[in-house]
Amino acid sequence: MNKQIKLLAIAALFCGITTISPATFANVQSAEKAEKHKAESHSKEHLEEQKDDGHEEDKDDGHENKNEHEEEGAGVKLSKEQLNLAEINISVLEPQAMSYSIYAQGEIKANDYTSYIVSPRVDSVILKRHVALGDHVEINQPLVTLFSESMAEAQASYRLADSEWKRVQKLGQKAVGDKRFIESQTAFEVDLGRLYAFGLSADAITSLATNTKKLGQYTLNAEISGAVLSDDFRQGQRIESGGTLFELADESTLWVEARLAPSMELDLPKNSKAQVKVADKIYLATVTQKAHTIDPITRTRIIRLTVQNDDHQLHPGLFADVYFAFETDKKVLAVQEEALMRSSDGDWMVFVEENGEFNGVEIELGRQLGALREINGLPAGTKVATTGAFYIAAEIAKGSFDPHNH
C-alpha cells in the first residue's frame, strides 16, 4: 500500500498536482482489498479441488480394493445342465471311522532262520553232485561228494585211534594202566571231533572202520528239508573251505521285506496283519520284525513279514505289493483326492456348495486314508463337491476375468 501511495505522489508531482485528496487514498485502499480477497478465494477453491480429487481417488482405490477382495472370494452358480455335463457330485461331510491301507513295495525272501548253506569245512575238490537247482530234498539226503587231502589224513588217524581205543577197552583199564587208557581215549575223541568238524555225518564216521571206500572221499548230506535255491559250482572244481555249494531253504514259510520311506511313521506292532499281493493272488502276512536302521543304498526302512507258502506258489526274488491295514482311532472327515484343489496362494481347498453357489474354502490335509484324504477346517454337514472340482475352478476363473482390464 505504501508503495502505491508513493507512486501516486510521484505521478501527481509529474503532472503538476500539489495535493492528493482523501478520496483518492480511499479508492486505492478499496482496490487493494478487492484484489486481496480475490486472491484468497482463488487459493481456497484450489485447496478444495485438491481435497475433492484426493477423496475421489481414495474412494476409487477403496472401491477397487473392495472389488478385488470380492473377486478373490467370489463363487459361481452352476445350472443343472452344467452339473450334469461336468459330472459334479456333491456330498455331505459326515464324521466316520475309516479303515484304510498303506502301500509299500516288497520282495519275497528266503527265511534265513530256516535256511541252510551247504559248504565244505576243508579245501576240497568236487567229485559228483547228487541234486540240482530247484530240487526238493529231505533231511540226510546226499547232496555232493568231495575229496580232500586233509580229510584223508583225518580219516586215517581216526581209524587208528578207533582201533586202539577198542583194544584198550577190551583189555581194561587195570591191565593197560591209567595213562595208556586215558591217552587212547583222548586220541579217539580228538579224531572223532575233527571228523565232525569237517562235516561228516555220524553214519559216515561209523562206517569208516569197515568201509573200503578210498580215504579222502566224503559226502555232504542235507541238514534240513527244503528246496535247492542255488548250486553255483561244477564237478571237478576246487572249492575252498567255507565256499557255498548249495543254498537250501524251507519254502513253507517265507519272508516278505517291505520298504518304507524313513520319514513315514507307522504304528506296526508285532503280529500286525497285512496283505501281500503277488501277480493276481493275495496272501495274508504277519509283521515279525522292524528294522531300526536305514538301508544305505535305497534309503528305506525295512519291515519284515512272514507268509505261509504251503502250496509253494511263492519263491524268493518275486516282487510283491504290501498293504498294511489300519483303522482311525476316532471319527474323521475325508474326501476323495479329486475334490482337492490348490488356491491362488498355494494352499489346499475344496469347493463348498451353499444355496446353489460354489465357493473355495481352504482346508488342512491330514492322513492318507486309502483312496480318501482326511481334511480339517470344515464342520460336519458341509456340502462339498467331491468330483468336478477342476470345472468349478475354471468357471470361477472365467467369471473373474475382465476383458477391459479395469
TATA-V488986 format. One record per pair of residues at least 12 apart in sequence whose C-alpha atoms are under 10 Angstrom apart, sorted by the first residue. I is the first residue (numbers start at 1). J is the second residue. Records with the same first field share a line. If there is no record, write none. Layout:
I = J, J
//
This chain:
1 = 25, 28, 29, 32
4 = 25, 28, 29, 32
5 = 20, 24, 25, 28, 29
8 = 20, 24, 25, 28
64 = 406
68 = 400
70 = 400
71 = 396, 397, 399, 400, 401
72 = 343, 344, 360, 396, 397, 400
73 = 359, 360, 361, 396
74 = 357, 358, 359, 360, 396, 397, 399, 400
75 = 351, 352, 353, 356, 357, 358, 359, 360, 392, 393, 395, 396, 397, 399, 400
76 = 353, 356, 357, 358, 359, 360, 392, 393, 395, 396, 397, 398, 399, 400
77 = 353, 354, 355, 356, 357, 358, 359, 392, 395, 396
78 = 356, 357, 358, 392, 395
79 = 356, 357
80 = 356
82 = 391, 392
83 = 388, 391, 392
84 = 388
85 = 388, 391
86 = 387, 388, 389, 390, 391, 392
87 = 387, 388, 389, 391
88 = 385, 386, 387, 388, 389, 390, 391, 392
89 = 339, 384, 385, 386, 387, 388, 389
90 = 339, 351, 352, 353, 382, 383, 384, 385, 386, 387, 388
91 = 335, 352, 353, 381, 382, 383, 384, 385, 386, 387
92 = 335, 352, 353, 380, 381, 382, 383, 384, 385, 386
93 = 332, 333, 334, 335, 378, 379, 380, 381, 382, 383, 384
94 = 331, 332, 333, 334, 379, 380, 381, 382, 383
95 = 330, 331, 332, 333, 334, 379, 380, 381
96 = 328, 330, 331, 332, 333, 334
97 = 327, 328, 329, 330, 331, 332, 333
98 = 326, 327, 328, 329, 330, 331, 332, 333, 334, 369, 370, 372, 374
99 = 325, 326, 327, 328, 329, 369, 370
100 = 323, 324, 325, 326, 327, 328, 368, 369, 370, 371, 372
101 = 274, 275, 322, 323, 324, 325, 326, 327, 368, 369, 370, 371
102 = 260, 266, 274, 322, 323, 324, 325, 326, 368, 369, 370
103 = 258, 259, 260, 274, 275, 276, 321, 322, 323, 324, 325, 370
104 = 257, 258, 259, 260, 261, 276, 303, 320, 321, 322, 323, 324
105 = 256, 257, 258, 259, 260, 276, 319, 320, 321, 322, 323
106 = 255, 256, 257, 258, 259, 260, 276, 277, 278, 302, 303, 304, 305, 317, 318, 319, 320, 321, 322, 323
107 = 255, 256, 257, 258, 259, 276, 278, 304, 315, 316, 317, 318, 319, 320, 321, 322
108 = 254, 255, 256, 257, 258, 276, 278, 305, 306, 307, 314, 315, 316, 317, 318, 319, 320
109 = 251, 253, 254, 255, 256, 257, 304, 305, 306, 314, 315, 316, 317, 318, 319
110 = 229, 247, 248, 249, 250, 251, 252, 253, 254, 255, 256, 315, 316, 317
111 = 249, 250, 251, 252, 253, 254, 255, 256, 306, 307, 316
112 = 248, 249, 250, 254, 255
113 = 249, 250, 254, 255
114 = 224, 225, 226, 248, 249, 250, 251, 252, 253, 254
115 = 223, 224, 225, 226, 227, 229, 247, 248, 249, 250, 251
116 = 222, 223, 224, 225, 226, 228, 246, 247, 248, 249, 250
117 = 222, 223, 230, 242, 243, 244, 245, 246, 247, 248, 249
118 = 143, 144, 199, 220, 221, 222, 223, 231, 242, 243, 244, 245, 246, 247, 248
119 = 144, 199, 220, 239, 240, 241, 242, 243, 244, 245, 246, 247
120 = 144, 146, 148, 198, 199, 200, 219, 220, 239, 240, 241, 242, 243, 244, 245
121 = 151, 195, 196, 197, 198, 199, 200, 240, 241, 242, 243
122 = 147, 148, 149, 150, 151, 197, 198, 199, 239, 240, 241, 242, 243
123 = 146, 147, 148, 149, 150, 151, 238, 239, 240, 241, 242, 243
124 = 145, 146, 147, 148, 149, 150, 151, 216, 217, 218, 236, 237, 238, 239, 240, 241, 243
125 = 145, 146, 147, 148, 149, 217, 234, 235, 236, 237, 238, 239, 240
126 = 144, 145, 146, 147, 148, 217, 219, 233, 234, 235, 236, 237, 238, 239, 245
127 = 144, 145, 146, 147, 217, 218, 219, 234, 235, 236, 237, 238
128 = 143, 144, 145, 146, 147, 219, 234, 235, 236
129 = 142, 143, 144, 145, 146, 219, 220, 231, 233, 234, 235, 245
130 = 142, 143, 144, 145, 219, 220, 221
131 = 143, 144, 228, 231, 246
132 = 144, 227, 228, 229, 230, 231, 232, 246
133 = 227, 228, 229, 230, 231, 232, 246, 247, 248
134 = 226, 227, 228, 229, 230, 231, 248
135 = 226, 227, 228, 229, 248
136 = 225, 226, 227, 228, 229, 248, 249, 250, 251
137 = 221, 222, 223, 224, 225, 226, 227, 228, 248, 249, 250
138 = 221, 222, 223, 224, 225, 226, 227
139 = 221, 222, 223, 224, 225, 226
140 = 201, 220, 221, 222, 223, 224, 225
141 = 219, 220, 221, 222, 223, 224, 225
142 = 219, 220, 221, 222, 223
143 = 219, 220, 221, 222, 228, 245, 246
144 = 218, 219, 220, 221, 222, 235, 245, 246
145 = 217, 218, 219, 220, 221, 235
146 = 216, 217, 218, 219, 220, 235, 236, 237, 238, 239
147 = 214, 215, 216, 217, 218, 219, 236, 238
148 = 215, 216, 217, 218, 238
149 = 215, 216, 217
150 = 198, 215, 216
151 = 194, 195, 198, 199, 200, 215, 216, 217, 218
152 = 214, 215, 216, 217, 218
153 = 215, 216
154 = 191, 192, 193, 194, 195, 198, 215, 216
155 = 191, 192, 194, 195, 205, 208, 209, 214, 215, 216, 217, 218
156 = 191, 208, 209, 215, 216
157 = 187, 188, 190, 191, 192, 194
158 = 187, 188, 189, 190, 191, 192, 193, 194, 195, 205, 208, 209
159 = 188, 191, 192, 205, 208, 209, 210
160 = 187, 188, 191, 209
161 = 183, 184, 185, 186, 187, 188, 189, 190, 191, 192
162 = 184, 185, 187, 188, 189, 191, 192, 206, 208, 209
163 = 184, 188, 209
164 = 181, 184, 185, 187, 188
165 = 180, 181, 182, 183, 184, 185, 186, 187, 188, 189
166 = 184, 185, 188
167 = 181, 184
168 = 180, 181, 182, 184, 185
169 = 181, 184, 185
192 = 205, 206
198 = 218, 220, 241
199 = 218, 219, 220, 221
200 = 218, 219, 220, 221
201 = 218, 219, 220, 221, 223
204 = 218, 219, 220
205 = 218
222 = 246, 248
223 = 248
224 = 248, 249, 250
225 = 248, 249, 250, 251
226 = 247, 248, 249, 250, 251, 252
227 = 246, 247, 248, 249, 250, 251, 252
228 = 246, 247, 248, 249, 250
229 = 246, 247, 248, 249, 250, 251, 315, 316
230 = 244, 245, 246, 247, 248, 249
231 = 244, 245, 246, 247, 248
232 = 244, 245, 246, 247
233 = 245, 246
249 = 316
250 = 309
251 = 307, 308, 309, 310, 311, 312, 313, 314, 315, 316
252 = 307, 308, 309, 310, 311, 312, 313, 314
253 = 306, 307, 308, 309, 310, 312, 314
254 = 285, 305, 306, 307, 308, 309, 312, 314, 315, 316
255 = 285, 286, 287, 288, 304, 305, 306, 307, 308, 315, 316
256 = 276, 285, 286, 287, 288, 302, 303, 304, 305, 306, 307, 316, 317, 318, 319, 320, 321, 322
257 = 287, 289, 290, 301, 302, 303, 304, 305, 306, 319, 320, 322
258 = 276, 287, 290, 300, 301, 302, 303, 304, 305, 319, 320, 321, 322, 323, 324
259 = 294, 295, 298, 299, 300, 301, 302, 303, 304, 322
260 = 294, 299, 300, 301, 302, 303
261 = 294, 298, 299, 300, 301, 302
262 = 292, 293, 294, 295, 299, 300, 301, 302
263 = 300, 301
264 = 300, 301
266 = 324, 326
267 = 326
268 = 287, 288, 289, 290, 303, 324, 325, 326
269 = 287, 288, 289, 290
270 = 286, 287, 288, 289, 290, 305
271 = 285, 286, 287, 288, 289, 305, 306
272 = 285, 286, 287, 288, 305, 324, 325, 326
273 = 285, 286, 287, 288, 305, 306, 323, 324, 325, 326
274 = 286, 287, 305, 306, 307, 322, 323, 324, 325, 326
275 = 307, 320, 321, 322, 323, 324, 325
276 = 305, 307, 319, 320, 321, 322, 323, 324
277 = 319, 320, 321, 322, 323
278 = 313, 314, 318, 319, 320, 321, 322
279 = 318, 319, 320, 321
281 = 313
282 = 320, 321, 322
283 = 307, 308, 309, 314, 322
284 = 305, 306, 307, 308, 322, 323
285 = 304, 305, 306, 307, 308, 322, 323, 324
286 = 304, 305, 306, 307, 308, 324
287 = 303, 304, 305, 306, 307, 324
288 = 303, 304, 305, 306
289 = 302, 303, 304, 305, 306
290 = 302, 303, 304, 305
291 = 303, 304
305 = 322
323 = 370
325 = 370
326 = 369, 370
327 = 369
328 = 367, 369
332 = 366, 373, 374, 375, 376, 380
333 = 366, 372, 373, 374, 375, 376, 377, 378, 379, 380, 381
334 = 365, 366, 367, 368, 369, 371, 372, 373, 374, 375, 376
335 = 350, 369, 371, 372, 373, 374, 375, 384, 385, 386, 387
336 = 369, 370, 371, 372, 373, 374, 385, 386, 387
337 = 368, 370, 371, 372, 373, 374, 386, 387
338 = 350, 371, 372, 373, 385, 386, 387, 388, 389, 390
339 = 351, 372, 373, 384, 385, 386, 387, 388, 389, 390
340 = 362, 363, 365, 373, 375, 385, 386, 387, 389, 390
341 = 360, 361, 362, 389, 390, 393
342 = 360, 362, 393
343 = 360, 361, 362, 393
346 = 362
347 = 361, 362, 363, 364, 365
348 = 360, 361, 362, 363, 364, 365, 375
349 = 361, 362, 363, 364, 365, 375, 377, 389
350 = 362, 363, 375, 378, 384, 385, 386, 389, 393
351 = 383, 384, 385, 386, 387, 388, 389, 390, 392, 393
352 = 378, 382, 383, 384, 385, 386
353 = 382, 383, 384, 385
354 = 382, 383, 384
358 = 383, 384, 385, 389, 392, 393, 396
359 = 384, 392, 393, 396
360 = 384, 389, 392, 393, 396
361 = 377, 378, 384
362 = 376, 377, 378
363 = 375, 376, 377, 378
364 = 376, 377, 378
365 = 377
//
